């Protein structure tokens, strides 16, 4: 099994990563192909550069595109393992621990199979599966109509978005009205000296949080932005701030000794890992992603991808979902 996380935070870093990957794999990723594919999925690409060498301006959609290009480079450039089949999985960072937990059992049940997991975020995962660069994937947000035309979204688990604060934060509860105000860049009583940490827009948690607080489609404001859930939690610890991540990641961080706590939202807690609170307002579905054709799974879907879905939906898979801090989707 090979596991990696693809992250791009600046022009300098994405050029550096592309150079490293190219040197190691002797493989050039065609950025222009991805630009075309993003257009097909309904994303406005008029502001994007025509090639990696063009002058670029910071933009979350472009950043997501570069993540996708890096993931494609990684998948295509992996050294071939003689006699071994590959299952390439591109996943939301939230679902990565679940897939990493299942991969060894899947490899053991399928001798000669190698599983590669790239955690680049929901937007990257959807693109990878739609384009055929990944055999399967996972997303931590609801799909758009355009995405549904090319990707099959299969509910696999229920997750909650936890509001996490430094342990020294005076309050134990926050309201959705306060979260909306913070996300709109407004001054909120009691939060004047608190750093509000957001998520990068390419990640499913950003959109799910957007939907959960009633700001669907509106840009979210924050004092700082993290990519993965781990980055957000590190920023909260470092700034004594407040932010939002998957409850499973928050609980793992707290259990490991991080000086953090989970706040109730509208006086409703997330519950425990063994029994989540069904009334908690910031609840979302995690989806397994497979190629789609019409209303069905695409014929191009590999047998290994189908088998991995079967594992997710099996009693063993449901147990792994629970152990990862989620609830199996019914």
C-alpha positions in Angstrom: 0.0 0.0 0.0 1.2 3.5 -0.8 -0.3 6.5 0.9 0.4 10.1 0.3 -1.2 13.5 0.7 -1.1 16.1 -2.1 -1.1 19.7 -0.9 -0.4 22.9 -2.8 -0.2 26.2 -0.9 1.7 28.6 -3.2 3.1 29.1 -6.7 6.6 28.3 -5.4 5.5 25.1 -3.6 3.5 23.7 -6.5 6.3 24.3 -9.0 8.7 22.6 -6.6 6.5 19.6 -6.1 6.0 19.3 -9.9 9.7 19.4 -10.4 10.3 16.7 -7.7 7.6 14.4 -9.1 8.8 14.9 -12.6 12.4 14.2 -11.7 11.4 11.1 -9.8 8.9 9.6 -12.2 10.2 11.2 -15.5 6.5 12.1 -16.2 4.9 15.4 -17.2 1.3 16.0 -16.1 -0.8 17.8 -18.8 -2.3 20.7 -17.0 -4.3 21.7 -20.0 -6.1 18.4 -20.1 -7.3 19.1 -16.5 -8.4 22.6 -17.4 -10.6 21.1 -20.1 -12.0 18.5 -17.7 -12.8 21.1 -15.0 -14.7 23.1 -17.7 -16.7 19.9 -18.4 -17.6 19.7 -14.8 -19.0 23.2 -14.8 -16.2 25.2 -13.2 -15.3 28.6 -14.7 -11.7 28.3 -15.9 -11.5 31.6 -17.8 -9.1 33.1 -15.2 -6.8 30.0 -15.1 -3.4 29.9 -16.9 -3.1 27.9 -20.1 0.0 26.1 -18.8 1.9 25.7 -15.6 4.5 28.2 -16.7 2.1 31.1 -17.2 1.8 33.9 -14.7 -0.7 32.9 -12.0 -2.8 34.6 -9.4 -3.8 32.8 -6.1 -7.2 31.1 -6.6 -8.7 28.2 -4.8 -10.1 26.7 -8.0 -6.7 26.9 -9.6 -5.1 25.5 -6.5 -7.6 22.5 -6.7 -6.6 22.0 -10.3 -2.9 21.9 -9.4 -3.7 19.4 -6.7 -5.4 17.2 -9.3 -2.5 17.5 -11.7 -0.1 16.5 -8.9 -2.3 13.5 -8.0 -2.5 12.5 -11.6 1.3 12.7 -11.9 1.6 10.6 -8.8 -0.8 7.9 -10.0 0.6 7.7 -13.5 4.2 7.8 -12.4 4.2 5.1 -9.7 6.7 2.4 -10.6 5.0 -0.6 -12.0 5.0 -3.6 -9.7 5.7 -6.8 -11.6 2.7 -9.0 -11.6 0.7 -6.7 -9.3 -2.6 -5.1 -10.0 -3.1 -1.5 -8.8 -6.2 0.1 -7.2 -5.7 3.9 -7.2 -7.9 5.7 -4.7 -8.3 9.5 -4.6 -10.0 10.7 -1.4 -11.2 13.6 0.7 -8.8 14.0 3.6 -11.7 13.3 6.0 -12.2 9.8 4.6 -8.4 9.1 4.3 -8.1 7.4 7.7 -11.0 5.0 6.9 -9.5 4.0 3.5 -6.1 3.6 5.0 -7.5 1.3 7.7 -9.3 -0.8 5.0 -6.5 -1.0 2.5 -4.4 -3.7 4.3 -7.4 -6.0 4.7 -8.2 -5.5 1.0 -4.7 -6.3 -0.1 -4.6 -9.4 2.1 -7.9 -10.6 0.6 -6.6 -9.9 -2.9 -3.1 -11.2 -3.2 -1.0 -9.4 -5.8 -3.0 -6.2 -5.5 -1.4 -2.9 -4.5 -3.6 -0.1 -3.1 -2.5 3.5 -3.6 -4.3 6.3 -1.7 -3.9 10.0 -2.5 -5.7 12.4 -0.1 -6.0 15.7 -2.0 -9.5 16.8 -1.0 -13.0 16.2 -2.4 -12.7 18.4 -5.5 -9.5 16.6 -6.5 -11.1 13.2 -5.8 -14.1 13.9 -7.9 -11.9 15.1 -10.8 -9.7 12.1 -10.6 -12.6 9.6 -10.7 -14.4 11.5 -13.5 -11.2 11.6 -15.6 -10.3 8.0 -15.0 -7.0 8.8 -13.2 -8.3 7.1 -10.1 -10.4 3.9 -10.0 -12.4 4.9 -6.9 -12.5 7.8 -4.4 -14.3 9.5 -1.6 -15.9 13.0 -1.2 -17.0 14.8 1.9 -19.7 17.0 0.4 -22.8 16.8 -1.7 -22.3 16.6 -5.5 -23.2 19.2 -8.1 -25.5 18.4 -11.0 -22.6 18.4 -13.4 -20.5 16.1 -11.2 -23.4 13.6 -11.0 -23.3 13.2 -14.8 -19.8 11.7 -14.6 -19.4 10.3 -11.1 -21.5 7.9 -9.1 -21.9 9.2 -5.5 -22.6 6.2 -3.2 -23.4 7.1 0.5 -21.0 5.2 2.8 -20.9 7.1 6.1 -22.4 9.9 8.2 -20.0 12.4 9.6 -20.4 15.6 11.8 -18.5 18.8 11.4 -17.2 19.7 14.9 -16.6 23.3 16.0 -13.2 23.1 17.7 -11.6 25.6 20.0 -8.5 25.9 22.1 -9.1 24.4 25.5 -8.7 27.8 27.1 -11.6 29.2 25.2 -14.2 30.4 27.8 -17.3 29.1 26.2 -18.7 25.6 25.6 -21.3 26.5 23.1 -21.6 28.5 19.8 -24.7 29.3 17.8 -25.2 28.9 14.1 -26.0 32.6 13.9 -22.6 33.3 15.4 -20.9 30.9 13.0 -22.6 32.7 10.1 -21.4 36.1 11.4 -17.9 34.9 11.8 -17.9 33.4 8.3 -19.2 36.7 7.0 -16.3 38.6 8.5 -18.5 40.4 11.1 -17.5 41.3 14.6 -19.1 38.9 17.1 -19.3 39.6 20.8 -17.1 37.2 22.7 -14.9 36.4 19.7 -13.1 39.7 19.3 -9.6 38.3 20.1 -10.2 34.8 18.7 -8.7 33.7 15.4 -11.2 32.0 13.2 -9.7 29.2 11.1 -11.4 28.2 7.9 -10.9 25.4 5.4 -9.6 25.6 1.8 -12.5 25.9 -0.6 -11.4 22.8 -2.5 -12.2 20.6 0.5 -15.6 19.1 1.1 -15.7 20.3 4.7 -15.7 23.9 3.4 -18.9 23.3 1.4 -20.6 21.1 4.0 -20.0 23.8 6.6 -21.2 26.4 4.2 -24.5 24.4 3.7 -24.8 23.6 7.4 -24.8 27.3 8.5 -27.1 28.4 5.7 -24.5 30.1 3.5 -24.6 27.8 0.5 -22.8 29.3 -2.5 -21.6 32.3 -0.5 -17.8 32.8 0.1 -16.7 32.2 3.6 -14.4 34.6 5.5 -11.8 33.5 8.0 -8.6 34.8 9.6 -6.5 31.9 8.4 -7.1 28.8 6.2 -6.0 25.2 6.5 -6.1 22.5 3.9 -6.4 19.2 5.7 -8.2 18.7 9.0 -4.9 18.2 10.6 -3.7 21.6 9.4 -6.8 23.3 10.8 -6.4 21.6 14.1 -2.7 22.7 14.3 -3.7 26.3 13.5 -6.3 26.2 16.2 -3.7 25.0 18.7 -1.1 27.5 17.6 -3.4 30.6 17.6 -5.7 29.6 20.4 -8.4 30.0 17.8 -11.6 28.3 16.7 -12.4 26.3 13.5 -14.2 23.4 12.0 -13.2 19.9 11.0 -14.6 16.4 11.0 -15.5 15.3 14.5 -13.5 12.1 14.0 -10.3 14.0 13.4 -11.1 16.4 16.3 -11.6 13.5 18.7 -8.4 11.8 17.6 -6.4 15.0 18.2 -7.9 15.5 21.6 -7.2 11.9 22.6 -3.6 12.4 21.5 -3.2 15.3 24.0 -3.8 18.3 21.8 -5.1 21.3 23.9 -8.5 21.4 22.1 -12.1 20.9 22.9 -15.3 20.5 20.9 -18.1 23.0 21.3 -21.8 22.3 21.2 -23.7 24.0 18.4 -27.1 25.6 19.4 -26.7 23.6 22.7 -26.5 20.3 20.8 -23.4 18.2 21.2 -21.9 15.8 18.6 -22.5 12.9 20.9 -19.8 10.2 21.3 -18.0 8.1 18.8 -20.2 5.1 19.7 -23.4 7.1 19.6 -23.7 10.3 17.6 -26.4 12.9 18.2 -28.8 12.6 15.3 -30.1 16.2 16.0 -26.7 17.8 15.7 -27.0 20.5 13.1 -23.7 20.2 11.2 -24.2 16.6 9.9 -23.1 15.4 6.4 -22.8 12.3 4.2 -19.5 10.9 3.1 -19.6 9.3 -0.4 -17.7 6.6 -2.1 -17.0 7.7 -5.7 -17.0 5.4 -8.8 -17.1 6.2 -12.6 -20.7 6.8 -13.9 -22.4 6.2 -17.2 -26.0 7.2 -17.5 -27.7 6.2 -14.3 -25.5 3.3 -13.6 -21.9 2.4 -12.7 -19.7 2.8 -15.8 -18.6 -0.4 -17.6 -15.0 1.0 -17.2 -15.2 0.5 -13.4 -12.6 -2.0 -12.5 -13.5 -5.2 -10.7 -11.1 -4.1 -7.9 -13.1 -0.9 -7.4 -16.3 -2.8 -7.2 -14.7 -5.2 -4.7 -13.6 -2.2 -2.6 -17.1 -0.9 -2.6 -18.4 -4.3 -1.5 -15.9 -4.2 1.4 -17.1 -0.8 2.5 -20.7 -2.1 2.5 -19.8 -5.3 4.3 -20.0 -5.9 8.1 -16.2 -5.6 8.2 -16.5 -2.3 6.4 -19.2 -1.0 8.7 -17.0 -1.9 11.7 -14.1 0.1 10.2 -16.4 3.0 9.5 -17.4 3.0 13.2 -13.8 2.7 14.4 -12.9 5.7 12.2 -15.4 7.8 14.1 -18.3 7.8 11.6 -21.7 6.1 11.4 -22.4 3.7 8.5 -24.9 5.1 6.0 -28.1 3.1 6.0 
